[in-house]
Amino acid sequence: MKLIVSIVQNQDSKRLADQFVEKGVRATKLSSTGGFLRAGNTTFMMGVEDKKVDDVLELIKENCSTRTQTMMSPPSYDFTLESDLTYPIKVEVGGATIFVLPIDQFLQF
């Protein structure tokens, strides 16, 4: 058995959660916040039998797409004579960050 921890952007979380229900994948859903963009994420935690890990990973891959987003560059705290203006930059967001961990013991009470 494996523990799959999947961090996805909020835009993808509803679609992925619906697919988990449709495919019978039991998942715990947690709200989380990303550190770089400080945007809302959803973290799914799932205990999965070894033979179903690839199927769950494929389901995540199909439902979590990457996209480009424009954001303002962070202000510089370097005090120089140059102007300290922020400017728009494009960053890639979305997709999924996934951790697959072995489970030594699984209990339900």
N, C-alpha and C positions, 0 to 999 in steps of 0.2 A: 504494500500500500504506500502511496505517496501523498504528501500534502502539496497542493498547488496553490500558490499565492499569486494572484494576477492583479496588477494595478493598471486600470484603464481610465481614460478620460471620460468625464461625465457624459459627453455627447454620445459615447458608445455604450454606456452602461445599461441603459434600458433595453436596447436591442439584444445585448448579450444576455442579460437576465432572462428575457423572454425565451431565448434559445435554450438556456439552461433548463428552464421549466419544460419546454417542449421535448427536449431530449432526455429528461429525467435525471439531470445532473443536480445534485443537492449542493448548494453553495451558501455560505454566510457572506452577507454584503455589509461592508463597512465604509463609511464616508472618510475620505482622507484628502489632504491638500498637498499639492506638489511644491517642492522647494524652489524651483527655478522660476516658474511663471506664477507661482502662488495661486494656481487655478484648482478648481475642484476636481477631484478624482474619486473613483470608487475602487475599493480593494475587495476582491472576491477571494475567499478561502474555501478550498474544497478538499475533502479526503477522497481519493480516487484509487480504485484497484489498479494494479500495475498494467493490466491488459487494456485499460480504458484511458490511460494517460495520453496517448497519441491522439485519440478521438477528441478529448477535451481541448488539447492544445490546438488542434485544427479548427475547432469551433471558435476558439478565441481569435485565432488568426483571421478567420472569415468575417468576423463581426467587429474588429477593431482596426480601423484604417488610419494611416498617417495622413496628415494634411499640413499645408503651410499656413501660418498665421502671422499677421503683422503686429508687432508690439513696439513700444517706444524703448529706445536704448536706456539703460540705467544711467543716472547722472554720475558724472565723474567727481570725485572728491579731491582731485589733484588741483591744487590752487596755483594755476599758471595764468599768464596774461591772455591765453586763448579763451575764446568764448565757451561757456559751459552749457551748450544747448544739447537737448536730447534730439534724437532723430529716429525715424521708423526703421526697424530691421525686421527681416523675415526669419522666422524660426519654424522648425518642423515639430509638430505636436501630434498627439494621438498615438495610435498603436497600442501596444501593451508591454509592460515589463512583467516578466514571469519568473517565479522561483519554483523549482520542483525539488522538494525535500523528502528524504526517506522518513518513514514513520516507524519508530521502534515498537510502539504499542498503541492500540486503539481501544478505547473503552467507552461505553454508553451506560449511564445510570438512570 
